[in-house]
Amino acid sequence: GQNIDQPTEMTATEGAIVQINCTYQTSGFNGLFWYQQHAGEAPTFLSYNVLDGLEEKGRFSSFLSRSKGYSYLLLKELQMKDSASYLCAVRDRQAGTALIFGKGTTLSVSS
Amino acid sequence: KAGVTQTPRYLIKTRGQQVTLSCSPISGHRSVSWYQQTPGQGLQFLFEYFSETQRNKGNFPGRFSGRQFSNSRSEMNVSTLELGDSALYLCASSLRGITNEKLFFGSGTQLSVL
């Protein structure tokens, strides 16, 4: 089967750096996505990793280690608007086109 | 370019009723997926349609069904509603639904079953 774990909640202050971890177990890993979801809104795409290493995109970076079944999302220079839920999702060859989501990490940024 | 549009935004139904939710994907996108989001379970995959054919199905009972039309618009239907069906139903579209494509989500339909 498939299993994805990420912390339920995290807090941080404006200007800080936060790292949201995600561990997964799949039988046929085929890519990992991070999405951001503000309350009451649609999830929006942040990043995609399929090979090991770091992908950087502005204030956001995502890292993947396939051998460890581990990814993290790094958010730098935190802003209040970064308060949201962050969803880790993987593709598994056995699940075809479905995305398998973790339950999400709610990040609260305070001033 | 308009995003993924879901209607209605909110629905209140009673147990035993049925409901139909609608999704219009981004223009040109041919793959439409449906997900159920609840606080306890997070997002769970329901099914995916491509070119009017169901290409993939999640682990939900047969009360949950869907279809896709020739213009790629999709509907999902839930029959004999149960209290546990209360959830946010999200639709997502992508160009071809291949594995490295990101999904574009709609804002969802919030279904409450009383």
Interface residues (C-beta under 8 A of the other chain):
Chain A: N30 G31 F33 Y35 G40 E41 A42 P43 T44 F45 Y48 V50 L87 A89 R91 A95 G96 T97 A98 L99 I100 F101 G102 K103 G104
Chain B: G3 V4 S31 S33 Y35 Q41 G42 L43 Q44 F45 E48 R55 N56 G58 L90 G97 I98 T99 N100 K102 L103 F104 F105 G106 S107 G108
